[in-house]
Amino acid sequence: MNNLLKVKDLRTYFYTDDGVVKAVDGVEFQVKFGETIGIVGESGCGKSITAMSLIRLIQSPPGKIVSGNIIFDGEDLTQLSDEEIRSIRGNDISMIFQEPMTSLNPVFTSGYQIEEILELHQKLDEDQARKRAIEMIKLIGIPNAERIVDEYPHQLSGGMRQRVMIAMALACQPKMLIADEPTTALDVTIQAQILELMNELKNKMNTSIMLITHDLGVIAEMADHVIVMYSGKVVEDAPIIELFENPRHPYTIGLMASMPSLAKEGQRLETIPGVVPNPLYLPKGCYFHPRCKFATDECKKLQPELREIAPGHKSACFRAEEVTR
């Protein structure tokens, strides 16, 4: 079995007073052992909800995983009890959350929150867990680890809180690491160190990584495979080199055109016109057609299916074979 994770027809909806929000709508992808998969797209396209659905952190109500299968290491996570999923969450699958201030508990020290995971999942005693917590804090580049382990989140800077979150996620050496914008609060030097650390873990432990980011530069450096999402759907799915050399969805082309580069020095960056549609009032047909310069009448009436247009390369566009940068 080459796949650590296989997601099939995943649908996560939120039932609100104004209507049903289809945050994740029929998402399918797979992650191989030791592979880094990148998920990209604008804010509100469903990246984080997809990740949180995998470890069943969707608050119900109003959210609900309506359908689909999440096969992790041969086991369907959608069929597990709450107790069974808790034994996997944080141990076999860890997640680095996007906002550390709301993810860390303000009434416990940073060290305690790392130690708790180790005592629960790795069955370490209090002294062993503290020693390991200090090692993890040193590993992710925080000086004075013996002092930091006893400090509360509000005593740390935003970047240090983010690194504590990363230490928590890596503590149990998980089979899969979900990283939701893991370097958002960090300067470029520390960002490079964190990405290098994640790569070392991947190579040493054969850990698979799901990297969620807006930064296509990070994706180009880290990912083996890329999923592009828009309005809760996967619109393109391809190996990293194939995607950058031969993008086959207008949205992917728009994202790449908006990237700064030395070749564009002195030029205005291109932008994608319009905004991501309100999930309560999605347009008929292809959700991207109001912003797409390639749109036809067919695009305005019918929803394109994600289909294979080349070996390993899928696109949800009626004109995938024609669109070019």
Buried (B, 14 or more C-beta within 10 A) or exposed (E): EEBBBBBBEBBBBBEEEEEBBBBBBBBBBBBBBBBBBBBBBBEBBBBBBBBBBBBBBBEEEEBBBBEBBBBBBEEEBBEBEEEEBBEBBBBBBBBBBBBBBEBBEEEEBBBBBBBBBBBBBBEBEEEBBBBBBBEBBBBBBBEEBEEBBEBBBEEBEEBBBBBBBBBBBBBBBBBBBBBBBBBBBBEEEBBEBBBEBBBEBBEEBEBBBBBBBBBBEBBBBBBBBBBBBBBBBBBBBBBBEBBBEEBBBBBBBBBBBEEEEEEEEEEEEEEBEEEBBEBEEBBEBBBBBBBBEBBEEEBBEEBBEBEEBEEEBBBBBBBBEEBEE
